[in-house]
Amino acid sequence: MIWEQFETEQFLDSPVLDGFNKKACTMIINEARKPAVREMLPTLSEGDKAGVRYESGTVRMPDCFKRPHALLI
């Protein structure tokens, strides 16, 4: 979808993205998908039930969000 509907390949002509091609970008997207499915997807149901709260100037998130967040930073 990213290639067909959004015409993303036109951005690959930019000098900033020199060295990137459709194959490389597809590999990056596929690798990013793995932790999203393994780590983030399982938290969605519990996260919806518990919800995020704003308390005393701080955002409180469910404990299940902590591991995926730690993996990203």
C-alpha positions as CSV (number, residue, x, y, z in Angstrom):
1,M,0.0,0.0,0.0
2,I,2.8,2.4,0.9
3,W,4.2,2.1,-2.7
4,E,1.0,2.0,-4.7
5,Q,-1.3,4.4,-2.9
6,F,1.1,7.0,-1.5
7,E,3.5,7.1,-4.5
8,T,6.4,6.8,-2.0
9,E,9.0,6.0,-4.7
10,Q,9.0,9.6,-5.8
11,F,10.6,10.5,-2.4
12,L,13.5,8.2,-3.1
13,D,14.7,10.5,-5.8
14,S,15.5,13.1,-3.1
15,P,19.3,13.7,-2.5
16,V,18.6,13.3,1.2
17,L,17.6,9.6,0.6
18,D,20.5,8.8,-1.6
19,G,21.4,5.2,-1.3
20,F,17.9,4.1,-0.4
21,N,15.7,2.2,-2.9
22,K,12.4,0.4,-2.7
23,K,14.0,-2.9,-1.7
24,A,16.0,-1.4,1.2
25,C,12.9,0.5,2.4
26,T,10.8,-2.6,2.3
27,M,13.4,-4.5,4.4
28,I,13.4,-1.7,7.0
29,I,9.6,-1.7,7.2
30,N,9.5,-5.5,7.5
31,E,12.1,-5.4,10.4
32,A,10.2,-2.6,12.1
33,R,7.0,-4.7,11.9
34,K,8.5,-7.6,13.9
35,P,8.7,-5.8,17.3
36,A,5.4,-4.0,16.6
37,V,3.6,-7.3,16.2
38,R,5.6,-9.1,19.0
39,E,5.8,-6.4,21.6
40,M,3.2,-3.7,20.9
41,L,0.2,-5.6,19.5
42,P,-0.3,-7.7,22.7
43,T,-0.6,-4.6,24.8
44,L,-3.5,-3.1,22.9
45,S,-6.3,-4.9,24.6
46,E,-5.0,-4.4,28.2
47,G,-4.0,-0.8,27.4
48,D,-7.6,-0.1,26.2
49,K,-9.0,-1.6,29.4
50,A,-6.6,0.1,31.8
51,G,-6.4,3.3,29.9
52,V,-3.9,6.2,30.3
53,R,-4.4,8.6,33.1
54,Y,-3.2,12.1,33.8
55,E,-2.4,12.5,37.6
56,S,-0.7,15.4,39.3
57,G,0.9,16.7,36.1
58,T,2.1,13.2,35.1
59,V,0.8,10.8,32.5
60,R,0.4,7.3,33.9
61,M,0.3,4.4,31.5
62,P,-0.5,0.8,32.0
63,D,2.4,-1.4,33.1
64,C,2.1,-3.5,29.9
65,F,3.3,-0.4,27.9
66,K,6.6,-0.2,29.7
67,R,8.5,-3.0,28.1
68,P,7.7,-2.0,24.5
69,H,8.5,1.6,25.3
70,A,11.9,0.6,26.8
71,L,12.7,-1.4,23.7
72,L,12.2,1.7,21.5
73,I,14.4,4.1,23.5
